[in-house]
Amino acid sequence: MRGLSPEITFDDFTKVDIRLGTIVNAEPFPEARKPAFKLTIDFGPDIGIKKSSAQVTQLYTPEQLAGRRVAAVVNFPPRQIGPMMSEVLCLGFPDKDGAVVLLDVDRDAPNGGRLF
């Protein structure tokens, strides 16, 4: 586990656009170098549907992911992952074994809502 990252300004934080979305489809991604799923995520009418490669196979199945809410960075440049262009980065925390636990919200909020 790493220590704290260098201090940033509030303006630095506001440059990272983190939005809430709903996974509408999850499927295995065998072409990825590390075990991953291909996710299709609905971020609401302003942002739309985006794709992501997520290394969450240790704790989740595609069936558990479909319909799940996730937080993701939506303003990174797209990244080529095997044959797929990953458009957003889903956020999570490591569990005690290093597996990714996805970030979620505990109340209803609309897709596309921005973290502040």
C-alpha positions as CSV (number, residue, x, y, z in Angstrom):
1,M,0.0,0.0,0.0
2,R,1.3,3.4,-0.9
3,G,1.4,6.5,1.3
4,L,-0.3,9.7,0.5
5,S,0.1,11.2,-3.0
6,P,1.6,14.7,-3.4
7,E,-0.7,17.6,-2.4
8,I,-2.9,19.0,-5.2
9,T,-5.0,22.1,-5.4
10,F,-8.8,22.2,-5.6
11,D,-8.5,23.2,-9.3
12,D,-6.4,20.0,-9.9
13,F,-9.3,18.0,-8.4
14,T,-12.0,19.7,-10.5
15,K,-10.1,18.6,-13.6
16,V,-10.9,15.0,-12.9
17,D,-14.5,14.4,-14.1
18,I,-16.0,11.5,-12.0
19,R,-19.5,10.5,-12.9
20,L,-22.1,8.0,-11.8
21,G,-23.3,5.4,-14.3
22,T,-25.2,2.1,-14.5
23,I,-23.6,-1.0,-16.1
24,V,-26.0,-2.1,-18.8
25,N,-23.8,-5.0,-20.1
26,A,-20.8,-7.0,-18.8
27,E,-19.0,-9.8,-20.7
28,P,-15.8,-11.7,-20.5
29,F,-12.8,-10.0,-22.2
30,P,-10.4,-12.9,-23.0
31,E,-8.2,-10.7,-25.3
32,A,-7.1,-8.6,-22.3
33,R,-3.6,-9.3,-20.9
34,K,-5.0,-9.4,-17.4
35,P,-8.3,-11.0,-16.5
36,A,-11.0,-8.4,-17.2
37,F,-14.6,-7.7,-18.3
38,K,-15.9,-5.5,-21.1
39,L,-18.4,-3.1,-19.5
40,T,-21.0,-1.0,-21.3
41,I,-22.0,1.8,-18.9
42,D,-24.9,4.3,-19.2
43,F,-23.9,7.8,-18.0
44,G,-27.2,9.5,-18.8
45,P,-28.3,11.7,-21.7
46,D,-25.5,14.2,-21.5
47,I,-22.6,11.7,-21.6
48,G,-24.3,8.7,-23.1
49,I,-23.1,5.1,-23.3
50,K,-19.4,4.4,-22.8
51,K,-17.2,1.3,-22.8
52,S,-14.6,0.2,-20.2
53,S,-12.3,-2.6,-19.6
54,A,-12.4,-3.5,-15.9
55,Q,-10.1,-5.9,-13.9
56,V,-12.8,-6.9,-11.5
57,T,-13.0,-10.6,-12.2
58,Q,-11.9,-11.8,-8.8
59,L,-15.0,-10.5,-6.9
60,Y,-17.7,-10.1,-9.6
61,T,-19.4,-12.0,-12.4
62,P,-21.0,-10.5,-15.5
63,E,-24.4,-11.3,-14.0
64,Q,-23.5,-9.4,-10.8
65,L,-22.3,-6.4,-12.7
66,A,-25.3,-5.9,-15.0
67,G,-27.5,-3.2,-13.4
68,R,-24.8,-2.2,-10.8
69,R,-24.0,1.5,-10.3
70,V,-20.4,2.6,-10.7
71,A,-18.3,5.7,-10.4
72,A,-15.9,6.4,-13.3
73,V,-13.5,9.0,-14.6
74,V,-15.0,10.1,-17.9
75,N,-12.5,12.6,-19.2
76,F,-9.3,10.5,-19.6
77,P,-8.4,10.0,-23.2
78,P,-9.6,6.7,-24.6
79,R,-7.1,3.8,-24.2
80,Q,-6.7,0.8,-26.5
81,I,-7.0,-2.4,-24.5
82,G,-6.6,-5.3,-26.9
83,P,-9.2,-5.0,-29.7
84,M,-11.3,-2.6,-27.6
85,M,-11.1,1.2,-27.0
86,S,-11.7,1.8,-23.2
87,E,-13.4,5.2,-22.8
88,V,-13.8,5.5,-19.0
89,L,-11.9,4.3,-15.9
90,C,-14.2,2.6,-13.3
91,L,-13.1,3.4,-9.7
92,G,-12.6,1.0,-6.9
93,F,-10.6,0.2,-3.8
94,P,-8.4,-2.9,-3.1
95,D,-9.6,-5.4,-0.6
96,K,-7.2,-7.0,1.8
97,D,-6.0,-9.3,-1.0
98,G,-5.7,-6.6,-3.6
99,A,-8.9,-7.5,-5.5
100,V,-10.9,-4.5,-6.8
101,V,-14.0,-3.5,-4.9
102,L,-16.0,-1.2,-7.1
103,L,-17.0,2.3,-5.7
104,D,-20.8,2.7,-5.4
105,V,-23.3,5.2,-3.9
106,D,-25.6,4.4,-1.0
107,R,-28.6,6.4,-2.3
108,D,-30.4,6.9,-5.6
109,A,-28.7,9.5,-7.8
110,P,-29.1,10.0,-11.6
111,N,-26.8,8.6,-14.1
112,G,-24.3,11.2,-15.2
113,G,-24.2,12.9,-11.8
114,R,-20.8,14.5,-11.1
115,L,-18.7,13.8,-8.0
116,F,-18.0,16.9,-6.0
